[in-house]
Amino acid sequence: MAIIPPYLIPMTPVAFEQEIKRSRFITQLVHTPGIASAKAFIQHVKDKHSGARHHCWGFVAGAPSDPMQLGFSDDGEPNGTAGKPILAQLQGSKIGEITAVVTRYSGGIKLGTGGLVRAYGGGVKHALALLTTKERVAKQTIAIDYEYALQGFIDSLIREFSLIVESSEFAVNVSLIVTVDAKDAAELIQKTELVVDGQLSIKRIIHV
C-alpha cells in the first residue's frame, strides 16, 4: 500500500425510513472497507428483508477518488432510476468505504422515473445528513532490513511509532514490511540514520 490521502469514513451505521405513495423505502448506510465487505452487507440486507421487492444499492468501497472501488445496481427498477442516484449521492459526499442499500416495499402505486430517482437519491441524501464520520488516517508502507543485533532498537521504533507489522522474514537479516501514519514516516526514517551504515536499510514502498 502506498501513501493514501486522508478521507472521511462512516463511524456508525445509519438507517432512514420514509413512505412515498404507499411504498416503504428503508435506506441503510454502513462502513464497508473493500468490495467484498460491501457485497457481504448487500447480501445481509437482502436476507433480512427477503420480502421486499427491490434492494437497490451503491458503494464507494475505497477512497472516494478510486474509480475501481465503485459499484451500483437498480435491482429491477427502471434503468438509471435507483443505483446511479444512490451512487451519485455517495460520491458527492466525498465519503469513502461506504455502502448504501435502499430497500423498497412496493405499495402498488407507480412513482414514475422522476419519482424513483427522487426517492432513492433522496433517501440516501437524508441518511447522509444523519451520518457521523471520522478521518481515515493516511498510511505509508515501509520496508526495513536489519541485523539481528538491532532487534531492540527496532522494537523501540515499533512502540514509539505504533508500527503495524504486515509481514516479516527471518534469514541472514530480518526483513519487515510495516505501515506507519504517513505524517510520521519522515521522522521514522530520520531516526534510523543514527544506525551504522550496513546494519540497517529502510525505504518507502510506493506501488505504481
PyMOL commands that set and color helices and strands:
alter all, ss='L'
color gray80, all
select helices_A, chain A and resi 35-48+67-69+83-93+112-130+148-161+182-192
alter helices_A, ss='H'
color red, helices_A
select strands_A, chain A and resi 7-10+14-20+23-31+54-60+70-73+98-105+133-136+139-146+164-170+174-181+200-205
alter strands_A, ss='S'
color yellow, strands_A
deselect
rebuild
show_as cartoon
